[in-house]
């Protein structure tokens, strides 16, 4: 079932994502420099020089504003005086290169180590959330239980609520099928352990699929008489969904590709983690 959550100490502050957006920009710039150093970031070709300095910081902040404020690409381009096609190309290239996934994994390990845990978890919590989507979205389906026409986000998170794997499907895909790509991604990263889910993840077919990947799927009841009951660490995934609900672009989905939607989910968690790590309080050494 996992251990109790013991977060690292952070300096007290009210929740204000905009106040700490510089921490997000700094982390992205640090990761871009690391990618350039190890050769995973190819040199941009074209007649125009690549953005650098203040212009690059402004572009990164603009991508964050797109996620947090839910603005349109063309509208944000008019406000920041950077052509929207330049911003979109930059975002799409970084998504294709895996910048957001790589940065989120690094920050997740940093946070776990700051909490006194191992860098990688031995158990994850899985769940899904149906979100409304626009007709222009890449795919849509109708979730009869939630009465939502849109997409379904599938997460596999550690005990601190930080995702190790993310996938998206039409909302009419059953949880036992939609979670399989998440389990594959977890297995590809070397995870071998328990995946704790609600009773919607019951079934021999899913258990067999998880066993082939080295993952034990454990359905656990989280409610009684229609009321939610926190069981072990299973509640943390519900908190993860509530965190990303503060990012307006993730409430109604407009993305035309699944990869871009997953990227914005990763950006939301990067923003949360970069703010936390910035506010870490060093423990005082004993006298």
C-alpha positions in Angstrom: 0.0 0.0 0.0 3.0 2.3 0.3 4.2 4.6 3.1 2.7 7.9 4.3 3.5 11.0 2.4 6.3 13.1 4.0 7.0 16.1 1.8 10.1 18.1 2.1 10.0 21.4 4.0 9.3 24.5 1.9 9.1 28.2 2.9 5.6 29.3 3.7 3.8 31.2 0.8 0.3 31.5 -0.6 -0.4 29.7 -3.8 0.6 32.1 -6.6 1.9 30.3 -9.7 2.6 33.6 -11.5 4.9 34.8 -8.7 7.2 31.9 -9.3 7.1 31.6 -13.1 10.8 32.5 -13.2 11.6 29.2 -11.5 9.9 27.4 -14.4 11.8 29.4 -16.9 15.1 28.8 -15.1 14.5 25.0 -15.0 13.7 24.9 -18.7 16.8 26.9 -19.7 18.9 24.6 -17.5 17.5 21.5 -19.2 18.0 23.0 -22.7 21.6 23.6 -21.8 22.0 20.0 -20.6 20.4 18.7 -23.9 22.8 20.9 -25.9 25.7 19.6 -23.9 24.9 15.9 -24.4 23.9 16.3 -28.1 20.2 15.5 -27.8 19.2 19.1 -28.9 20.0 19.5 -32.6 21.1 22.8 -34.0 18.3 24.7 -35.5 18.6 25.2 -39.3 17.0 28.1 -41.2 17.6 31.7 -42.3 16.6 33.2 -38.9 18.8 32.9 -35.9 17.5 30.9 -32.9 16.0 32.8 -30.0 18.5 33.6 -27.2 18.8 35.6 -24.1 15.7 37.7 -23.1 13.8 36.6 -26.2 14.2 33.0 -25.3 13.1 33.6 -21.7 10.1 35.5 -23.0 9.1 32.6 -25.3 9.3 30.0 -22.5 7.2 32.3 -20.2 4.7 32.6 -23.1 4.4 28.8 -23.4 3.8 28.6 -19.7 1.1 31.4 -20.0 -0.6 29.3 -22.7 -0.9 26.4 -20.3 -1.9 28.3 -17.2 -4.2 31.0 -18.7 -5.7 28.9 -21.5 -5.0 31.5 -24.2 -4.9 30.9 -28.0 -1.6 30.7 -29.9 -2.5 33.7 -32.2 -3.7 35.8 -29.2 -0.6 35.3 -27.1 1.5 36.0 -30.2 -0.1 39.4 -30.5 0.4 40.2 -26.8 4.1 39.1 -26.6 5.2 40.5 -30.0 6.6 37.0 -31.0 4.9 35.5 -34.1 2.6 32.7 -33.0 4.1 30.3 -35.6 7.6 30.9 -34.1 6.2 30.0 -30.6 4.3 27.0 -31.9 7.3 25.7 -33.8 9.4 26.1 -30.7 6.9 24.3 -28.5 6.4 21.5 -31.1 10.2 21.0 -31.6 10.8 20.8 -27.8 7.9 18.3 -27.5 9.3 16.1 -30.2 12.8 16.2 -28.6 11.3 15.1 -25.2 12.3 18.2 -23.3 9.2 18.3 -21.1 9.3 14.6 -20.2 13.0 14.7 -19.5 12.7 17.8 -17.3 9.7 16.4 -15.4 11.6 13.2 -14.6 14.6 15.1 -13.3 12.5 17.4 -11.1 10.5 14.4 -9.8 13.7 12.6 -8.8 15.0 15.8 -7.1 11.9 16.2 -5.1 11.8 12.6 -4.0 15.4 12.8 -2.8 14.6 16.0 -1.0 11.8 14.1 0.8 14.3 11.4 1.9 13.0 8.7 -0.6 14.7 6.8 -3.3 14.8 8.4 -6.7 12.4 5.8 -8.2 9.2 4.5 -6.5 8.3 0.9 -5.8 4.6 1.5 -6.2 2.4 3.9 -8.4 -1.2 4.9 -8.3 -3.2 4.8 -11.5 -6.4 6.6 -12.4 -8.2 8.6 -15.2 -10.1 11.8 -15.6 -12.5 12.7 -18.4 -12.2 16.2 -19.8 -14.5 18.0 -22.2 -12.9 18.8 -25.6 -13.6 21.0 -28.6 -14.7 19.5 -32.0 -11.2 20.4 -33.3 -9.5 18.1 -30.7 -7.6 15.1 -32.1 -10.2 12.5 -30.9 -13.4 12.5 -28.9 -15.6 10.0 -27.3 -18.6 10.1 -25.0 -18.2 9.0 -21.4 -21.6 7.8 -20.4 -20.9 7.6 -16.7 -19.6 11.2 -16.4 -21.8 12.5 -19.3 -18.7 14.1 -20.9 -17.9 14.3 -24.6 -14.2 14.6 -24.8 -11.0 12.8 -23.9 -9.7 10.8 -20.9 -6.4 11.5 -19.3 -4.7 8.4 -17.7 -2.0 9.0 -15.1 0.5 6.8 -13.2 1.8 8.8 -10.2 4.1 8.2 -7.3 3.1 8.8 -3.7 3.7 12.5 -4.0 1.3 12.8 -6.9 4.0 13.4 -9.6 3.4 11.4 -12.8 5.8 8.8 -14.1 3.6 8.1 -17.2 0.8 9.9 -19.0 -1.5 8.9 -21.8 -4.7 10.2 -23.4 -7.5 8.4 -25.1 -11.1 9.2 -26.2 -13.4 9.4 -23.2 -15.4 6.3 -24.2 -12.4 4.0 -23.8 -12.7 1.8 -20.7 -10.1 2.4 -17.9 -8.8 -1.2 -18.3 -7.9 -0.5 -21.9 -6.8 3.1 -21.6 -4.3 2.4 -18.8 -2.3 -0.2 -20.8 -0.1 2.4 -22.6 0.7 3.9 -19.2 1.8 0.5 -17.9 3.9 0.0 -21.0 5.6 3.3 -20.5 6.2 2.5 -16.8 7.7 -0.8 -17.8 9.9 0.8 -20.5 11.4 3.0 -17.8 12.3 0.0 -15.7 9.5 0.2 -13.2 8.7 -3.2 -11.6 6.2 -3.0 -8.7 2.5 -2.5 -7.8 0.1 -0.3 -9.7 -2.7 0.7 -7.2 -6.1 1.6 -8.8 -9.8 1.7 -8.0 -12.2 -1.1 -8.7 -12.5 0.0 -12.3 -9.2 -1.7 -12.9 -10.5 -5.2 -12.1 -10.3 -7.9 -14.7 -8.1 -10.9 -15.6 -7.1 -9.3 -19.0 -5.6 -6.2 -17.4 -3.9 -8.3 -14.7 -2.4 -10.5 -17.3 -1.2 -7.5 -19.4 0.4 -6.0 -16.3 2.1 -9.3 -15.4 3.7 -9.6 -18.8 5.2 -6.1 -18.2 6.4 -7.0 -14.7 3.7 -4.8 -13.0 1.1 -6.1 -10.5 -2.2 -4.3 -10.9 -4.0 -4.1 -7.5 -7.6 -2.8 -7.6 -8.5 -1.3 -4.2 -11.9 0.0 -3.1 -11.8 3.7 -2.5 -15.3 4.4 -1.4 -18.3 3.1 0.5 -22.0 4.0 0.2 -21.1 6.5 -2.5 -18.5 8.3 -0.4 -14.8 8.6 -1.2 -12.5 7.1 1.4 -8.7 7.7 1.3 -7.0 4.3 1.3 -3.2 4.2 1.8 -1.6 6.4 -0.9 -4.4 5.9 -3.4 -5.9 9.3 -2.8 -2.8 11.2 -4.1 -3.8 10.7 -7.8 -7.1 12.6 -7.1 -5.0 15.5 -5.7 -2.9 15.4 -8.9 -6.0 15.9 -11.0 -7.1 18.8 -8.8 -3.6 20.4 -9.2 -3.8 20.4 -13.0 -7.4 21.7 -12.9 -5.8 25.1 -12.0 -4.3 25.2 -15.5 -7.1 26.3 -17.8 -5.8 24.8 -21.0 -6.3 21.4 -19.4 -10.0 21.9 -18.5 -11.4 22.1 -22.0 -9.1 20.4 -24.5 -8.3 22.1 -27.8 -5.1 20.3 -28.8 -5.0 18.7 -32.3 -2.5 16.1 -31.3 -2.2 13.8 -28.3 1.5 14.5 -28.0 0.8 18.2 -27.5 -1.8 17.6 -24.8 0.5 15.3 -22.9 3.2 18.0 -23.2 0.9 20.6 -21.6 0.1 18.2 -18.7 3.9 17.8 -18.2 4.4 21.6 -18.3 1.8 21.9 -15.5 3.6 19.5 -13.3 7.0 21.0 -14.1 5.5 24.4 -13.0 4.3 22.9 -9.7 7.6 21.1 -9.0 9.9 24.0 -10.0 8.0 26.2 -7.6 8.4 23.7 -4.8 12.1 23.1 -5.3 12.7 26.9 -5.4 11.1 27.1 -2.0 13.0 24.2 -0.4 14.2 25.0 3.1 17.6 23.5 4.0 17.5 21.6 7.2 19.6 23.1 10.0 22.7 21.1 10.9 22.7 20.0 14.6 25.0 22.0 16.8 
